Amino acid sequence: MKRTHYHPFYNEIGRKLRYHRRRRGISQSEIAEHLGMSRQRYSRIEQKPERAPKKIQEQINEFIFHNGYKVERKKKLYRAELDAKMLEKF
């Protein structure tokens, strides 16, 4: 198996992703669901971010840092409210 050089810079990126995700109360599962991937795959991206395609890195950045998470959470809350209203009718 061919081993590739892993630059310490990527370790720092992974640590920062994890720090900011936890600071905002976002789980790996929530980000993975938003990106359409498994939680395990997202976990590997946090561990070795150089393996993630640039598009995925940009989506993670948008979700964590630019209110993407707030928008997604509002949608989920709204859907939950609608479900509760529907159940009240029955």
Order of alpha helices (4+ residues) and beta strands (2+ residues): alpha-alpha-alpha-alpha-alpha
